[in-house]
Amino acid sequence: VVTDNCIKCKYTDCVEVCPVDCFYEGPNFLVIHPDECIDCALCEPECPANAIFSEDEVPAGMENFIELNAELADIWPNITEKKDALPDAEEWDGKEGKLKDLER
């Protein structure tokens, strides 16, 4: 499950290691399609923003991202290759409460 800290960062290191191409890309956020993910966890350590968690390890208060990932994965395009992070990713990395900044 991709969580809050990915918003406005959108590092794509995770995409590169995914064996099943289950990442989907929005304007400023990535999501994982829960029905395609095989729970291999290869993506988790690759995320520079530490924004990816196994569904059963999503931090308290971020459980809404489980449903959000499923919802957006159904409408956003699949991403299978690494791209540059957003230009101001480093400035946004670690800021809390970014859900309001999510662009659909």
C-alpha positions as CSV (number, residue, x, y, z in Angstrom):
1,V,0.0,0.0,0.0
2,V,1.4,3.4,-1.0
3,T,0.8,5.9,1.7
4,D,0.8,9.7,2.3
5,N,4.5,10.4,2.0
6,C,4.5,9.5,-1.7
7,I,2.2,12.4,-2.5
8,K,4.1,15.2,-4.2
9,C,7.3,13.1,-4.3
10,K,6.4,10.2,-6.6
11,Y,9.8,8.4,-6.6
12,T,9.5,5.5,-8.9
13,D,12.3,3.3,-7.7
14,C,9.6,0.9,-6.5
15,V,8.2,0.4,-10.0
16,E,11.5,-0.9,-11.3
17,V,11.7,-3.8,-9.0
18,C,8.0,-4.9,-9.1
19,P,7.9,-8.4,-10.7
20,V,4.2,-8.1,-11.6
21,D,3.9,-4.4,-12.7
22,C,1.2,-3.6,-10.2
23,F,1.9,0.1,-9.8
24,Y,-0.3,2.8,-11.3
25,E,0.5,6.4,-11.8
26,G,-1.4,9.6,-11.0
27,P,-0.2,13.2,-11.4
28,N,1.6,13.3,-8.1
29,F,1.2,9.9,-6.5
30,L,1.6,6.2,-7.2
31,V,-0.7,3.4,-6.1
32,I,-0.5,-0.4,-6.0
33,H,-3.3,-2.5,-7.4
34,P,-4.2,-4.8,-4.5
35,D,-5.5,-7.6,-6.7
36,E,-2.3,-7.7,-8.8
37,C,0.3,-7.3,-6.0
38,I,1.8,-10.6,-4.9
39,D,3.0,-9.2,-1.5
40,C,6.6,-9.9,-2.3
41,A,7.6,-6.6,-0.6
42,L,10.5,-5.9,-3.0
43,C,9.2,-2.4,-3.4
44,E,9.2,-1.4,0.2
45,P,12.9,-1.0,0.8
46,E,13.3,0.7,-2.7
47,C,11.1,3.6,-1.8
48,P,13.3,6.6,-0.8
49,A,10.2,8.2,0.9
50,N,9.4,5.0,3.0
51,A,5.8,5.3,1.8
52,I,5.1,1.7,0.9
53,F,3.8,-0.8,3.5
54,S,2.3,-4.3,3.4
55,E,-1.4,-4.1,3.9
56,D,-1.2,-5.5,7.4
57,E,1.6,-3.1,8.4
58,V,0.0,0.2,7.2
59,P,0.7,2.8,10.0
60,A,-2.1,3.8,12.3
61,G,-4.1,6.6,10.8
62,M,-3.3,5.7,7.2
63,E,-5.6,2.8,6.8
64,N,-7.7,4.9,4.4
65,F,-4.8,4.5,1.9
66,I,-5.7,0.8,1.5
67,E,-9.0,1.7,-0.1
68,L,-7.5,4.7,-1.9
69,N,-4.9,2.5,-3.6
70,A,-7.6,0.1,-4.8
71,E,-9.8,2.9,-6.1
72,L,-7.1,4.8,-8.0
73,A,-5.4,1.7,-9.4
74,D,-8.7,1.1,-11.3
75,I,-8.6,4.4,-13.1
76,W,-4.9,5.5,-13.4
77,P,-2.5,4.1,-16.0
78,N,0.0,1.4,-15.3
79,I,3.6,2.4,-14.8
80,T,6.4,-0.1,-15.5
81,E,9.5,1.9,-15.8
82,K,11.3,4.3,-13.5
83,K,10.9,8.0,-14.1
84,D,12.4,11.0,-12.5
85,A,10.8,12.0,-9.2
86,L,8.8,15.2,-9.1
87,P,11.0,18.3,-9.2
88,D,10.4,19.3,-5.5
89,A,10.2,15.8,-4.1
90,E,13.0,16.4,-1.6
91,E,11.1,19.4,-0.2
92,W,7.9,17.4,0.3
93,D,9.5,14.2,1.6
94,G,8.6,13.7,5.2
95,K,5.9,16.4,5.4
96,E,2.7,15.2,7.1
97,G,-0.9,15.5,6.0
98,K,-0.3,15.5,2.2
99,L,-3.6,13.8,1.4
100,K,-5.2,17.2,0.7
101,D,-2.5,17.7,-2.0
102,L,-3.3,14.5,-3.9
103,E,-4.2,15.2,-7.5
104,R,-6.5,12.7,-9.0
